[in-house]
Amino acid sequence: MARGFLIIFVTAASEQEAASIGRTLVEEGLAACANIIPQIRSIYRWKGKIWDERETLIIIKSMEDLFERIRSRVRELHSYEVPEITAITVDRGDADYVQWIEAVTTKGD
């Protein structure tokens, strides 16, 4: 039922950057929806140092065949040298919701 439906996670340096990325992906038909979750706390290792910083999480709903275009577009828009762009495939979901995602995203032609 939900074959090809992805949830993509991207962290951003600020709520403004996250909103800009999310809006661009939706406007360009690459994503059906982008949820912005401000003020997450990320602890990670980068260039030999442990960082503990505030970030914003973007949860993007799209289709599997659009992932590479989304990945490429996020890298163009993002301020990080190596942004988080990860995805999980959804194997179950409401059929009407998944049909909506398929209807509002641009197929990778």
Gaussian input, Z-matrix of N, CA and C with variables (Angstrom, degrees):
# hf/3-21g

backbone

0 1
 N
 C     1     B1
 C     2     B2     1     A1
 N     3     B3     2     A2     1     D1
 C     4     B4     3     A3     2     D2
 C     5     B5     4     A4     3     D3
 N     6     B6     5     A5     4     D4
 C     7     B7     6     A6     5     D5
 C     8     B8     7     A7     6     D6
 N     9     B9     8     A8     7     D7
 C    10    B10     9     A9     8     D8
 C    11    B11    10    A10     9     D9
 N    12    B12    11    A11    10    D10
 C    13    B13    12    A12    11    D11
 C    14    B14    13    A13    12    D12
 N    15    B15    14    A14    13    D13
 C    16    B16    15    A15    14    D14
 C    17    B17    16    A16    15    D15
 N    18    B18    17    A17    16    D16
 C    19    B19    18    A18    17    D17
 C    20    B20    19    A19    18    D18
 N    21    B21    20    A20    19    D19
 C    22    B22    21    A21    20    D20
 C    23    B23    22    A22    21    D21
 N    24    B24    23    A23    22    D22
 C    25    B25    24    A24    23    D23
 C    26    B26    25    A25    24    D24
 N    27    B27    26    A26    25    D25
 C    28    B28    27    A27    26    D26
 C    29    B29    28    A28    27    D27
 N    30    B30    29    A29    28    D28
 C    31    B31    30    A30    29    D29
 C    32    B32    31    A31    30    D30
 N    33    B33    32    A32    31    D31
 C    34    B34    33    A33    32    D32
 C    35    B35    34    A34    33    D33
 N    36    B36    35    A35    34    D34
 C    37    B37    36    A36    35    D35
 C    38    B38    37    A37    36    D36
 N    39    B39    38    A38    37    D37
 C    40    B40    39    A39    38    D38
 C    41    B41    40    A40    39    D39
 N    42    B42    41    A41    40    D40
 C    43    B43    42    A42    41    D41
 C    44    B44    43    A43    42    D42
 N    45    B45    44    A44    43    D43
 C    46    B46    45    A45    44    D44
 C    47    B47    46    A46    45    D45
 N    48    B48    47    A47    46    D46
 C    49    B49    48    A48    47    D47
 C    50    B50    49    A49    48    D48
 N    51    B51    50    A50    49    D49
 C    52    B52    51    A51    50    D50
 C    53    B53    52    A52    51    D51
 N    54    B54    53    A53    52    D52
 C    55    B55    54    A54    53    D53
 C    56    B56    55    A55    54    D54
 N    57    B57    56    A56    55    D55
 C    58    B58    57    A57    56    D56
 C    59    B59    58    A58    57    D57
 N    60    B60    59    A59    58    D58
 C    61    B61    60    A60    59    D59
 C    62    B62    61    A61    60    D60
 N    63    B63    62    A62    61    D61
 C    64    B64    63    A63    62    D62
 C    65    B65    64    A64    63    D63
 N    66    B66    65    A65    64    D64
 C    67    B67    66    A66    65    D65
 C    68    B68    67    A67    66    D66
 N    69    B69    68    A68    67    D67
 C    70    B70    69    A69    68    D68
 C    71    B71    70    A70    69    D69
 N    72    B72    71    A71    70    D70
 C    73    B73    72    A72    71    D71
 C    74    B74    73    A73    72    D72
 N    75    B75    74    A74    73    D73
 C    76    B76    75    A75    74    D74
 C    77    B77    76    A76    75    D75
 N    78    B78    77    A77    76    D76
 C    79    B79    78    A78    77    D77
 C    80    B80    79    A79    78    D78
 N    81    B81    80    A80    79    D79
 C    82    B82    81    A81    80    D80
 C    83    B83    82    A82    81    D81
 N    84    B84    83    A83    82    D82
 C    85    B85    84    A84    83    D83
 C    86    B86    85    A85    84    D84
 N    87    B87    86    A86    85    D85
 C    88    B88    87    A87    86    D86
 C    89    B89    88    A88    87    D87
 N    90    B90    89    A89    88    D88
 C    91    B91    90    A90    89    D89
 C    92    B92    91    A91    90    D90
 N    93    B93    92    A92    91    D91
 C    94    B94    93    A93    92    D92
 C    95    B95    94    A94    93    D93
 N    96    B96    95    A95    94    D94
 C    97    B97    96    A96    95    D95
 C    98    B98    97    A97    96    D96
 N    99    B99    98    A98    97    D97
 C   100   B100    99    A99    98    D98
 C   101   B101   100   A100    99    D99
 N   102   B102   101   A101   100   D100
 C   103   B103   102   A102   101   D101
 C   104   B104   103   A103   102   D102
 N   105   B105   104   A104   103   D103
 C   106   B106   105   A105   104   D104
 C   107   B107   106   A106   105   D105
 N   108   B108   107   A107   106   D106
 C   109   B109   108   A108   107   D107
 C   110   B110   109   A109   108   D108
 N   111   B111   110   A110   109   D109
 C   112   B112   111   A111   110   D110
 C   113   B113   112   A112   111   D111
 N   114   B114   113   A113   112   D112
 C   115   B115   114   A114   113   D113
 C   116   B116   115   A115   114   D114
 N   117   B117   116   A116   115   D115
 C   118   B118   117   A117   116   D116
 C   119   B119   118   A118   117   D117
 N   120   B120   119   A119   118   D118
 C   121   B121   120   A120   119   D119
 C   122   B122   121   A121   120   D120
 N   123   B123   122   A122   121   D121
 C   124   B124   123   A123   122   D122
 C   125   B125   124   A124   123   D123
 N   126   B126   125   A125   124   D124
 C   127   B127   126   A126   125   D125
 C   128   B128   127   A127   126   D126
 N   129   B129   128   A128   127   D127
 C   130   B130   129   A129   128   D128
 C   131   B131   130   A130   129   D129
 N   132   B132   131   A131   130   D130
 C   133   B133   132   A132   131   D131
 C   134   B134   133   A133   132   D132
 N   135   B135   134   A134   133   D133
 C   136   B136   135   A135   134   D134
 C   137   B137   136   A136   135   D135
 N   138   B138   137   A137   136   D136
 C   139   B139   138   A138   137   D137
 C   140   B140   139   A139   138   D138
 N   141   B141   140   A140   139   D139
 C   142   B142   141   A141   140   D140
 C   143   B143   142   A142   141   D141
 N   144   B144   143   A143   142   D142
 C   145   B145   144   A144   143   D143
 C   146   B146   145   A145   144   D144
 N   147   B147   146   A146   145   D145
 C   148   B148   147   A147   146   D146
 C   149   B149   148   A148   147   D147
 N   150   B150   149   A149   148   D148
 C   151   B151   150   A150   149   D149
 C   152   B152   151   A151   150   D150
 N   153   B153   152   A152   151   D151
 C   154   B154   153   A153   152   D152
 C   155   B155   154   A154   153   D153
 N   156   B156   155   A155   154   D154
 C   157   B157   156   A156   155   D155
 C   158   B158   157   A157   156   D156
 N   159   B159   158   A158   157   D157
 C   160   B160   159   A159   158   D158
 C   161   B161   160   A160   159   D159
 N   162   B162   161   A161   160   D160
 C   163   B163   162   A162   161   D161
 C   164   B164   163   A163   162   D162
 N   165   B165   164   A164   163   D163
 C   166   B166   165   A165   164   D164
 C   167   B167   166   A166   165   D165
 N   168   B168   167   A167   166   D166
 C   169   B169   168   A168   167   D167
 C   170   B170   169   A169   168   D168
 N   171   B171   170   A170   169   D169
 C   172   B172   171   A171   170   D170
 C   173   B173   172   A172   171   D171
 N   174   B174   173   A173   172   D172
 C   175   B175   174   A174   173   D173
 C   176   B176   175   A175   174   D174
 N   177   B177   176   A176   175   D175
 C   178   B178   177   A177   176   D176
 C   179   B179   178   A178   177   D177
 N   180   B180   179   A179   178   D178
 C   181   B181   180   A180   179   D179
 C   182   B182   181   A181   180   D180
 N   183   B183   182   A182   181   D181
 C   184   B184   183   A183   182   D182
 C   185   B185   184   A184   183   D183
 N   186   B186   185   A185   184   D184
 C   187   B187   186   A186   185   D185
 C   188   B188   187   A187   186   D186
 N   189   B189   188   A188   187   D187
 C   190   B190   189   A189   188   D188
 C   191   B191   190   A190   189   D189
 N   192   B192   191   A191   190   D190
 C   193   B193   192   A192   191   D191
 C   194   B194   193   A193   192   D192
 N   195   B195   194   A194   193   D193
 C   196   B196   195   A195   194   D194
 C   197   B197   196   A196   195   D195
 N   198   B198   197   A197   196   D196
 C   199   B199   198   A198   197   D197
 C   200   B200   199   A199   198   D198
 N   201   B201   200   A200   199   D199
 C   202   B202   201   A201   200   D200
 C   203   B203   202   A202   201   D201
 N   204   B204   203   A203   202   D202
 C   205   B205   204   A204   203   D203
 C   206   B206   205   A205   204   D204
 N   207   B207   206   A206   205   D205
 C   208   B208   207   A207   206   D206
 C   209   B209   208   A208   207   D207
 N   210   B210   209   A209   208   D208
 C   211   B211   210   A210   209   D209
 C   212   B212   211   A211   210   D210
 N   213   B213   212   A212   211   D211
 C   214   B214   213   A213   212   D212
 C   215   B215   214   A214   213   D213
 N   216   B216   215   A215   214   D214
 C   217   B217   216   A216   215   D215
 C   218   B218   217   A217   216   D216
 N   219   B219   218   A218   217   D217
 C   220   B220   219   A219   218   D218
 C   221   B221   220   A220   219   D219
 N   222   B222   221   A221   220   D220
 C   223   B223   222   A222   221   D221
 C   224   B224   223   A223   222   D222
 N   225   B225   224   A224   223   D223
 C   226   B226   225   A225   224   D224
 C   227   B227   226   A226   225   D225
 N   228   B228   227   A227   226   D226
 C   229   B229   228   A228   227   D227
 C   230   B230   229   A229   228   D228
 N   231   B231   230   A230   229   D229
 C   232   B232   231   A231   230   D230
 C   233   B233   232   A232   231   D231
 N   234   B234   233   A233   232   D232
 C   235   B235   234   A234   233   D233
 C   236   B236   235   A235   234   D234
 N   237   B237   236   A236   235   D235
 C   238   B238   237   A237   236   D236
 C   239   B239   238   A238   237   D237
 N   240   B240   239   A239   238   D238
 C   241   B241   240   A240   239   D239
 C   242   B242   241   A241   240   D240
 N   243   B243   242   A242   241   D241
 C   244   B244   243   A243   242   D242
 C   245   B245   244   A244   243   D243
 N   246   B246   245   A245   244   D244
 C   247   B247   246   A246   245   D245
 C   248   B248   247   A247   246   D246
 N   249   B249   248   A248   247   D247
 C   250   B250   249   A249   248   D248
 C   251   B251   250   A250   249   D249
 N   252   B252   251   A251   250   D250
 C   253   B253   252   A252   251   D251
 C   254   B254   253   A253   252   D252
 N   255   B255   254   A254   253   D253
 C   256   B256   255   A255   254   D254
 C   257   B257   256   A256   255   D255
 N   258   B258   257   A257   256   D256
 C   259   B259   258   A258   257   D257
 C   260   B260   259   A259   258   D258
 N   261   B261   260   A260   259   D259
 C   262   B262   261   A261   260   D260
 C   263   B263   262   A262   261   D261
 N   264   B264   263   A263   262   D262
 C   265   B265   264   A264   263   D263
 C   266   B266   265   A265   264   D264
 N   267   B267   266   A266   265   D265
 C   268   B268   267   A267   266   D266
 C   269   B269   268   A268   267   D267
 N   270   B270   269   A269   268   D268
 C   271   B271   270   A270   269   D269
 C   272   B272   271   A271   270   D270
 N   273   B273   272   A272   271   D271
 C   274   B274   273   A273   272   D272
 C   275   B275   274   A274   273   D273
 N   276   B276   275   A275   274   D274
 C   277   B277   276   A276   275   D275
 C   278   B278   277   A277   276   D276
 N   279   B279   278   A278   277   D277
 C   280   B280   279   A279   278   D278
 C   281   B281   280   A280   279   D279
 N   282   B282   281   A281   280   D280
 C   283   B283   282   A282   281   D281
 C   284   B284   283   A283   282   D282
 N   285   B285   284   A284   283   D283
 C   286   B286   285   A285   284   D284
 C   287   B287   286   A286   285   D285
 N   288   B288   287   A287   286   D286
 C   289   B289   288   A288   287   D287
 C   290   B290   289   A289   288   D288
 N   291   B291   290   A290   289   D289
 C   292   B292   291   A291   290   D290
 C   293   B293   292   A292   291   D291
 N   294   B294   293   A293   292   D292
 C   295   B295   294   A294   293   D293
 C   296   B296   295   A295   294   D294
 N   297   B297   296   A296   295   D295
 C   298   B298   297   A297   296   D296
 C   299   B299   298   A298   297   D297
 N   300   B300   299   A299   298   D298
 C   301   B301   300   A300   299   D299
 C   302   B302   301   A301   300   D300
 N   303   B303   302   A302   301   D301
 C   304   B304   303   A303   302   D302
 C   305   B305   304   A304   303   D303
 N   306   B306   305   A305   304   D304
 C   307   B307   306   A306   305   D305
 C   308   B308   307   A307   306   D306
 N   309   B309   308   A308   307   D307
 C   310   B310   309   A309   308   D308
 C   311   B311   310   A310   309   D309
 N   312   B312   311   A311   310   D310
 C   313   B313   312   A312   311   D311
 C   314   B314   313   A313   312   D312
 N   315   B315   314   A314   313   D313
 C   316   B316   315   A315   314   D314
 C   317   B317   316   A316   315   D315
 N   318   B318   317   A317   316   D316
 C   319   B319   318   A318   317   D317
 C   320   B320   319   A319   318   D318
 N   321   B321   320   A320   319   D319
 C   322   B322   321   A321   320   D320
 C   323   B323   322   A322   321   D321
 N   324   B324   323   A323   322   D322
 C   325   B325   324   A324   323   D323
 C   326   B326   325   A325   324   D324

   B1=1.4556
   B2=1.5187
   B3=1.3258
   B4=1.4605
   B5=1.5249
   B6=1.3132
   B7=1.4615
   B8=1.5281
   B9=1.3320
   B10=1.4429
   B11=1.5118
   B12=1.3222
   B13=1.4608
   B14=1.5223
   B15=1.3428
   B16=1.4558
   B17=1.5207
   B18=1.3260
   B19=1.4542
   B20=1.5244
   B21=1.3312
   B22=1.4552
   B23=1.5299
   B24=1.3188
   B25=1.4577
   B26=1.5230
   B27=1.3281
   B28=1.4564
   B29=1.5268
   B30=1.3356
   B31=1.4566
   B32=1.5159
   B33=1.3328
   B34=1.4596
   B35=1.5201
   B36=1.3199
   B37=1.4615
   B38=1.5231
   B39=1.3307
   B40=1.4655
   B41=1.5240
   B42=1.3226
   B43=1.4586
   B44=1.5286
   B45=1.3341
   B46=1.4630
   B47=1.5304
   B48=1.3276
   B49=1.4607
   B50=1.5298
   B51=1.3184
   B52=1.4625
   B53=1.5214
   B54=1.3282
   B55=1.4655
   B56=1.5247
   B57=1.3152
   B58=1.4599
   B59=1.5305
   B60=1.3181
   B61=1.4655
   B62=1.5252
   B63=1.3270
   B64=1.4636
   B65=1.5165
   B66=1.3153
   B67=1.4740
   B68=1.5298
   B69=1.3192
   B70=1.4612
   B71=1.5188
   B72=1.3332
   B73=1.4630
   B74=1.5261
   B75=1.3290
   B76=1.4672
   B77=1.5348
   B78=1.3334
   B79=1.4676
   B80=1.5228
   B81=1.3149
   B82=1.4621
   B83=1.5252
   B84=1.3237
   B85=1.4517
   B86=1.5127
   B87=1.3270
   B88=1.4588
   B89=1.5149
   B90=1.3202
   B91=1.4634
   B92=1.5203
   B93=1.3258
   B94=1.4590
   B95=1.5206
   B96=1.3309
   B97=1.4627
   B98=1.5197
   B99=1.3271
   B100=1.4661
   B101=1.5219
   B102=1.3136
   B103=1.4592
   B104=1.5217
   B105=1.3246
   B106=1.4568
   B107=1.5299
   B108=1.3110
   B109=1.4602
   B110=1.5227
   B111=1.3323
   B112=1.4705
   B113=1.5266
   B114=1.3150
   B115=1.4601
   B116=1.5217
   B117=1.3260
   B118=1.4546
   B119=1.5265
   B120=1.2921
   B121=1.4565
   B122=1.5211
   B123=1.3061
   B124=1.4600
   B125=1.5232
   B126=1.3149
   B127=1.4566
   B128=1.5275
   B129=1.3188
   B130=1.4605
   B131=1.5291
   B132=1.3156
   B133=1.4625
   B134=1.5189
   B135=1.3293
   B136=1.4627
   B137=1.5223
   B138=1.3265
   B139=1.4612
   B140=1.5313
   B141=1.3408
   B142=1.4522
   B143=1.5152
   B144=1.3077
   B145=1.4630
   B146=1.5244
   B147=1.3343
   B148=1.4575
   B149=1.5301
   B150=1.3174
   B151=1.4671
   B152=1.5227
   B153=1.3004
   B154=1.4680
   B155=1.5301
   B156=1.3261
   B157=1.4597
   B158=1.5221
   B159=1.3216
   B160=1.4614
   B161=1.5197
   B162=1.3064
   B163=1.4553
   B164=1.5292
   B165=1.3134
   B166=1.4583
   B167=1.5188
   B168=1.3242
   B169=1.4626
   B170=1.5215
   B171=1.3212
   B172=1.4619
   B173=1.5254
   B174=1.3205
   B175=1.4633
   B176=1.5252
   B177=1.3171
   B178=1.4650
   B179=1.5233
   B180=1.3390
   B181=1.4583
   B182=1.5178
   B183=1.3386
   B184=1.4555
   B185=1.5201
   B186=1.3345
   B187=1.4547
   B188=1.5314
   B189=1.3245
   B190=1.4648
   B191=1.5299
   B192=1.3200
   B193=1.4603
   B194=1.5282
   B195=1.3281
   B196=1.4629
   B197=1.5287
   B198=1.3256
   B199=1.4599
   B200=1.5263
   B201=1.3186
   B202=1.4711
   B203=1.5199
   B204=1.3177
   B205=1.4662
   B206=1.5219
   B207=1.3400
   B208=1.4708
   B209=1.5220
   B210=1.3263
   B211=1.4686
   B212=1.5250
   B213=1.3077
   B214=1.4586
   B215=1.5313
   B216=1.3157
   B217=1.4672
   B218=1.5259
   B219=1.3335
   B220=1.4714
   B221=1.5230
   B222=1.3217
   B223=1.4711
   B224=1.5296
   B225=1.3302
   B226=1.4690
   B227=1.5309
   B228=1.3276
   B229=1.4648
   B230=1.5267
   B231=1.3144
   B232=1.4634
   B233=1.5245
   B234=1.3300
   B235=1.4689
   B236=1.5302
   B237=1.3294
   B238=1.4610
   B239=1.5228
   B240=1.3205
   B241=1.4633
   B242=1.5321
   B243=1.3346
   B244=1.4595
   B245=1.5308
   B246=1.3338
   B247=1.4621
   B248=1.5280
   B249=1.3229
   B250=1.4710
   B251=1.5136
   B252=1.3233
   B253=1.4682
   B254=1.5162
   B255=1.3165
   B256=1.4599
   B257=1.5227
   B258=1.3201
   B259=1.4576
   B260=1.5172
   B261=1.3147
   B262=1.4544
   B263=1.5252
   B264=1.3207
   B265=1.4510
   B266=1.5242
   B267=1.3061
   B268=1.4615
   B269=1.5210
   B270=1.3338
   B271=1.4619
   B272=1.5267
   B273=1.3164
   B274=1.4657
   B275=1.5117
   B276=1.3039
   B277=1.4549
   B278=1.5134
   B279=1.3019
   B280=1.4529
   B281=1.5271
   B282=1.3136
   B283=1.4646
   B284=1.5267
   B285=1.3133
   B286=1.4577
   B287=1.5263
   B288=1.3297
   B289=1.4656
   B290=1.5212
   B291=1.3224
   B292=1.4624
   B293=1.5270
   B294=1.3197
   B295=1.4694
   B296=1.5266
   B297=1.3267
   B298=1.4615
   B299=1.5289
   B300=1.3275
   B301=1.4619
   B302=1.5233
   B303=1.3180
   B304=1.4643
   B305=1.5254
   B306=1.3282
   B307=1.4583
   B308=1.5260
   B309=1.3421
   B310=1.4545
   B311=1.5285
   B312=1.3369
   B313=1.4593
   B314=1.5106
   B315=1.3177
   B316=1.4473
   B317=1.5266
   B318=1.2880
   B319=1.4616
   B320=1.5136
   B321=1.3257
   B322=1.4631
   B323=1.5158
   B324=1.2899
   B325=1.4737
   B326=1.5102
   A1=110.91
   A2=117.99
   A3=120.07
   A4=111.19
   A5=116.85
   A6=120.62
   A7=110.99
   A8=115.78
   A9=120.57
   A10=115.52
   A11=117.66
   A12=122.52
   A13=108.17
   A14=116.49
   A15=122.24
   A16=111.14
   A17=114.58
   A18=121.87
   A19=105.12
   A20=115.12
   A21=121.90
   A22=108.32
   A23=116.10
   A24=122.24
   A25=109.76
   A26=115.84
   A27=122.53
   A28=106.50
   A29=117.62
   A30=120.14
   A31=108.36
   A32=115.40
   A33=121.56
   A34=109.64
   A35=115.48
   A36=121.54
   A37=112.86
   A38=116.95
   A39=119.82
   A40=110.17
   A41=115.13
   A42=120.36
   A43=110.39
   A44=117.01
   A45=120.70
   A46=110.94
   A47=116.96
   A48=120.02
   A49=110.22
   A50=116.97
   A51=121.08
   A52=111.08
   A53=117.20
   A54=121.19
   A55=110.85
   A56=117.09
   A57=120.96
   A58=110.89
   A59=116.60
   A60=120.97
   A61=109.91
   A62=117.34
   A63=121.27
   A64=112.17
   A65=116.79
   A66=120.71
   A67=110.92
   A68=117.32
   A69=121.07
   A70=111.11
   A71=117.33
   A72=120.73
   A73=111.49
   A74=117.11
   A75=120.73
   A76=110.11
   A77=117.03
   A78=120.33
   A79=111.98
   A80=117.44
   A81=121.46
   A82=113.29
   A83=117.71
   A84=121.24
   A85=114.81
   A86=117.30
   A87=120.83
   A88=112.42
   A89=117.27
   A90=122.61
   A91=108.99
   A92=115.36
   A93=120.70
   A94=110.29
   A95=115.85
   A96=121.07
   A97=108.85
   A98=115.35
   A99=121.09
   A100=107.21
   A101=116.53
   A102=122.02
   A103=108.38
   A104=116.48
   A105=122.25
   A106=108.12
   A107=116.02
   A108=121.60
   A109=107.61
   A110=116.69
   A111=119.82
   A112=111.66
   A113=114.41
   A114=122.66
   A115=114.73
   A116=116.46
   A117=118.52
   A118=107.18
   A119=117.06
   A120=121.51
   A121=107.84
   A122=116.39
   A123=121.96
   A124=109.83
   A125=115.33
   A126=122.40
   A127=105.96
   A128=116.13
   A129=119.93
   A130=111.05
   A131=114.12
   A132=120.65
   A133=107.73
   A134=116.23
   A135=121.54
   A136=108.88
   A137=115.39
   A138=123.02
   A139=111.96
   A140=114.97
   A141=121.34
   A142=116.16
   A143=117.91
   A144=121.47
   A145=109.66
   A146=116.13
   A147=121.14
   A148=108.46
   A149=116.20
   A150=123.05
   A151=109.39
   A152=116.77
   A153=124.16
   A154=105.51
   A155=116.29
   A156=120.23
   A157=112.63
   A158=114.45
   A159=121.81
   A160=108.76
   A161=115.33
   A162=121.69
   A163=108.22
   A164=115.48
   A165=122.95
   A166=107.30
   A167=116.56
   A168=121.46
   A169=110.00
   A170=115.55
   A171=121.62
   A172=106.71
   A173=116.84
   A174=122.29
   A175=106.16
   A176=115.51
   A177=122.45
   A178=109.36
   A179=116.27
   A180=120.99
   A181=108.62
   A182=115.96
   A183=120.48
   A184=109.60
   A185=114.75
   A186=121.39
   A187=109.76
   A188=114.59
   A189=121.54
   A190=112.50
   A191=117.93
   A192=119.74
   A193=113.10
   A194=117.61
   A195=121.59
   A196=113.02
   A197=118.06
   A198=120.02
   A199=113.25
   A200=118.48
   A201=120.06
   A202=111.40
   A203=117.81
   A204=120.31
   A205=110.84
   A206=117.21
   A207=121.20
   A208=109.92
   A209=116.64
   A210=121.16
   A211=110.52
   A212=116.11
   A213=121.03
   A214=111.61
   A215=116.86
   A216=120.87
   A217=111.06
   A218=117.22
   A219=120.24
   A220=109.59
   A221=117.96
   A222=120.32
   A223=111.02
   A224=117.95
   A225=121.56
   A226=111.42
   A227=116.76
   A228=122.22
   A229=113.94
   A230=117.50
   A231=122.75
   A232=112.47
   A233=116.39
   A234=121.35
   A235=112.90
   A236=118.41
   A237=120.58
   A238=111.48
   A239=115.68
   A240=121.80
   A241=110.33
   A242=116.49
   A243=122.45
   A244=108.08
   A245=117.90
   A246=119.47
   A247=111.97
   A248=114.54
   A249=119.10
   A250=107.66
   A251=115.48
   A252=121.99
   A253=105.13
   A254=116.54
   A255=121.41
   A256=109.00
   A257=115.98
   A258=119.47
   A259=110.90
   A260=114.05
   A261=120.79
   A262=107.85
   A263=115.11
   A264=120.94
   A265=108.03
   A266=115.60
   A267=121.24
   A268=107.64
   A269=117.18
   A270=119.53
   A271=113.06
   A272=116.97
   A273=120.88
   A274=108.89
   A275=115.79
   A276=120.87
   A277=110.04
   A278=115.70
   A279=120.95
   A280=108.93
   A281=117.40
   A282=121.97
   A283=112.04
   A284=118.14
   A285=121.07
   A286=111.04
   A287=117.25
   A288=121.36
   A289=110.72
   A290=116.78
   A291=121.00
   A292=110.39
   A293=117.80
   A294=120.63
   A295=110.62
   A296=117.21
   A297=120.77
   A298=110.12
   A299=117.17
   A300=120.47
   A301=109.80
   A302=117.37
   A303=120.93
   A304=111.06
   A305=117.21
   A306=121.71
   A307=113.34
   A308=118.15
   A309=119.65
   A310=114.65
   A311=116.51
   A312=119.19
   A313=109.87
   A314=115.63
   A315=123.09
   A316=108.15
   A317=117.27
   A318=119.93
   A319=109.82
   A320=115.77
   A321=121.45
   A322=113.99
   A323=116.95
   A324=121.78
   A325=110.31
   D1=-44.53
   D2=-176.32
   D3=-104.29
   D4=27.53
   D5=-176.34
   D6=-59.57
   D7=128.34
   D8=177.39
   D9=88.11
   D10=-0.62
   D11=-179.33
   D12=-86.18
   D13=127.82
   D14=-179.22
   D15=-117.02
   D16=149.26
   D17=164.33
   D18=-115.59
   D19=123.62
   D20=-174.89
   D21=-113.47
   D22=134.81
   D23=-179.94
   D24=-110.06
   D25=130.39
   D26=176.77
   D27=-136.16
   D28=131.36
   D29=172.05
   D30=-100.12
   D31=148.53
   D32=-178.76
   D33=-133.24
   D34=160.86
   D35=-176.95
   D36=-71.83
   D37=-25.39
   D38=-177.03
   D39=-150.82
   D40=164.22
   D41=176.79
   D42=-64.68
   D43=-36.09
   D44=179.73
   D45=-65.02
   D46=-44.10
   D47=178.41
   D48=-63.59
   D49=-43.83
   D50=179.36
   D51=-60.30
   D52=-45.04
   D53=-179.88
   D54=-63.92
   D55=-39.28
   D56=179.29
   D57=-64.26
   D58=-45.10
   D59=178.23
   D60=-63.82
   D61=-49.47
   D62=-179.02
   D63=-59.86
   D64=-46.44
   D65=-179.88
   D66=-61.80
   D67=-43.41
   D68=179.88
   D69=-60.49
   D70=-45.30
   D71=-179.14
   D72=-63.09
   D73=-40.20
   D74=178.59
   D75=-69.45
   D76=-46.20
   D77=179.86
   D78=-59.91
   D79=-36.12
   D80=-178.65
   D81=-84.45
   D82=1.85
   D83=177.72
   D84=76.68
   D85=13.18
   D86=179.05
   D87=-84.88
   D88=-23.66
   D89=-179.90
   D90=-133.89
   D91=147.56
   D92=174.86
   D93=-82.97
   D94=-31.20
   D95=-173.03
   D96=-158.26
   D97=147.11
   D98=173.03
   D99=-135.21
   D100=114.90
   D101=175.88
   D102=-90.42
   D103=133.65
   D104=179.81
   D105=-108.79
   D106=119.96
   D107=178.51
   D108=-114.30
   D109=102.41
   D110=-176.67
   D111=-77.28
   D112=160.88
   D113=170.68
   D114=59.17
   D115=51.16
   D116=167.13
   D117=-90.16
   D118=159.36
   D119=178.74
   D120=-111.66
   D121=125.32
   D122=-179.00
   D123=-117.49
   D124=130.28
   D125=175.23
   D126=-118.35
   D127=121.51
   D128=-174.08
   D129=-153.43
   D130=163.29
   D131=176.53
   D132=-101.15
   D133=129.61
   D134=178.17
   D135=-145.57
   D136=123.17
   D137=178.18
   D138=52.76
   D139=46.32
   D140=174.04
   D141=79.85
   D142=5.52
   D143=-177.64
   D144=-127.52
   D145=147.75
   D146=174.54
   D147=-89.78
   D148=127.27
   D149=179.95
   D150=-110.68
   D151=146.87
   D152=177.09
   D153=-136.92
   D154=98.05
   D155=-170.46
   D156=-136.37
   D157=160.55
   D158=173.13
   D159=-84.92
   D160=136.73
   D161=175.52
   D162=-138.22
   D163=177.51
   D164=175.02
   D165=-121.70
   D166=137.28
   D167=-179.39
   D168=-101.97
   D169=134.36
   D170=173.21
   D171=-109.76
   D172=127.02
   D173=174.19
   D174=-110.32
   D175=115.38
   D176=-172.43
   D177=-109.49
   D178=132.21
   D179=176.01
   D180=-106.22
   D181=125.20
   D182=-178.06
   D183=-156.88
   D184=-167.31
   D185=-179.81
   D186=-111.61
   D187=150.04
   D188=-174.96
   D189=-56.08
   D190=-38.51
   D191=-176.88
   D192=-70.42
   D193=-7.37
   D194=178.06
   D195=-101.29
   D196=-2.45
   D197=-173.50
   D198=-56.54
   D199=-47.76
   D200=-176.51
   D201=-64.04
   D202=-37.21
   D203=176.71
   D204=-67.02
   D205=-38.81
   D206=177.15
   D207=-65.52
   D208=-47.11
   D209=179.69
   D210=-56.02
   D211=-47.33
   D212=-179.69
   D213=-63.33
   D214=-43.13
   D215=-178.44
   D216=-67.73
   D217=-41.45
   D218=178.11
   D219=-61.19
   D220=-43.38
   D221=179.90
   D222=-61.89
   D223=-35.00
   D224=177.37
   D225=-66.89
   D226=-38.15
   D227=-172.93
   D228=-89.46
   D229=-18.18
   D230=-168.25
   D231=-85.93
   D232=147.72
   D233=179.12
   D234=-85.50
   D235=-17.55
   D236=-177.19
   D237=-78.22
   D238=147.97
   D239=174.34
   D240=-63.69
   D241=-42.83
   D242=178.76
   D243=-132.37
   D244=87.71
   D245=-178.66
   D246=-74.48
   D247=150.02
   D248=171.45
   D249=-71.81
   D250=123.97
   D251=173.07
   D252=-140.87
   D253=93.27
   D254=-177.94
   D255=-123.03
   D256=154.95
   D257=-177.90
   D258=-140.63
   D259=149.25
   D260=171.37
   D261=-125.29
   D262=143.98
   D263=177.14
   D264=-87.09
   D265=134.95
   D266=179.00
   D267=-94.66
   D268=123.38
   D269=-178.62
   D270=-98.02
   D271=-6.72
   D272=175.91
   D273=-142.73
   D274=146.95
   D275=177.98
   D276=-178.35
   D277=163.47
   D278=177.40
   D279=-64.22
   D280=126.91
   D281=-175.72
   D282=-57.71
   D283=-41.37
   D284=-179.71
   D285=-64.57
   D286=-39.76
   D287=179.09
   D288=-64.42
   D289=-45.77
   D290=-179.86
   D291=-65.30
   D292=-38.93
   D293=176.84
   D294=-62.84
   D295=-37.70
   D296=177.01
   D297=-62.94
   D298=-44.45
   D299=178.91
   D300=-59.93
   D301=-45.50
   D302=178.22
   D303=-61.13
   D304=-39.99
   D305=-176.11
   D306=-68.88
   D307=-34.54
   D308=-173.35
   D309=-98.03
   D310=-5.06
   D311=176.53
   D312=-99.75
   D313=152.52
   D314=-179.56
   D315=-87.29
   D316=126.13
   D317=178.15
   D318=-69.58
   D319=144.68
   D320=-177.23
   D321=-69.27
   D322=86.82
   D323=178.36
   D324=-103.38

